[in-house]
């Protein structure tokens, strides 16, 4: 899934930079959350609470 490549990229970036809250890591984390929610909503079209979470 998406999680394994994300973890490897995060670990690699953390080794290079000591700042764990860098903009690149935050964007990467936020992008993965959006992708996960989007794929979930494609399977579960009537999950209105997750749809609301994606909008907010």
N, C-alpha and C positions, 0 to 999 in steps of 0.2 A: 504494500500500500504506500501511501505518501509518507508515513511516519518514519520508516527506516532511512530513506535518503535525507529527510529533514534532520534527523538526529545526527547523521554523519556530517552534514554540513555545519550544524551548530557546534559540534565538538571540534571540528577543524577550525572554525572561526574563533572559538574560545581559546584555542591554543595560540593562535596568531595574535589575538587581542585579549587584553585582560579585562576589558569592559564588556560585561555580559549584557548590559542594557543598551548596546549600540543600536543605532537606527536600522542597520542592515538585519540584525537578528530579530528586531521587533517586526519589521516588514515581513520577513520570512515566516515568523510565527503567525502573524495575522493572516497572511496569504494561505497558509496551510489550514487554518481554522475555517476560512471562507470556502476552500475547496472541499473540506470534509462536510460542512453543512450543505453545500450545493449537491454533492453526491448523495447525501442522506435524503434530501428533498426530492431528488429524481426518483428514488425508490419509494418514498412515502409521501405521496402528493397531498395527502389530507392531514399532514402533521402541521397544524396551524401555529402551534407554539414555537416550533423551530423556525418557521417562516418569519414569525414576529422577531425572533432573536437575530435573524439575518438582517432584518430591516433596521433594527436599532443600533 
